[in-house]
Structures are given as C-alpha cells and as structure tokens.
Amino acid sequence: MSETKPETKQVPCEICLKEIPASEAKTAEAVDYVAHFCGLDCYNQWKAKQEADETSKAGART
C-alpha cells in the first residue's frame, strides 16, 4: 500500500517568480498584500525597490 503525500501549496516568489512551497517562503507584509520570496536575495531586491520607490515619491512631493 503506497501512501500519498498531501499536495503542498506553491506560491510564486515576488521577484524571480520561482514556485516555492508556501511553508518555505519568506514573507513580507506590504500595505495591501503579502509578498513571498524564495530567499534573502530576492527579498533584499524587493526591499531595495520599495525603498527606492518611497524615496522617489518623497522627492516628487517637494
């Protein structure tokens, strides 16, 4: 008798779009959504882009 493992939910990495198990994903809660990352490299790229976007928005207001 073979046991079947339940399917693991897959989520795409926010940066590289690699499919990763939700249980293994690094997450960051953004304003209106949760972003998933396959590792710290992709998370750091996303964070740098978010900070750059905030800086450019602040510069546009002055």
Phi, psi and omega in degrees: 000124180261137178268137176257135178278141176296144180295137178272134178294131179255142176230149179276142173295136182298331184263301187265353178066013176295135178283128181226152177298137181302327181291340181260350185287142170276139183236152174223128179274115176270187185300308185244006184202172175250129179258140180248144181226144180282341180186183184293328180299312179292320178300315181296323176297316180297315182297318179298320178294319179299317180294320178295320178297318179296319180296316181291326176293319179295321179293328180288335181280341183270000000 
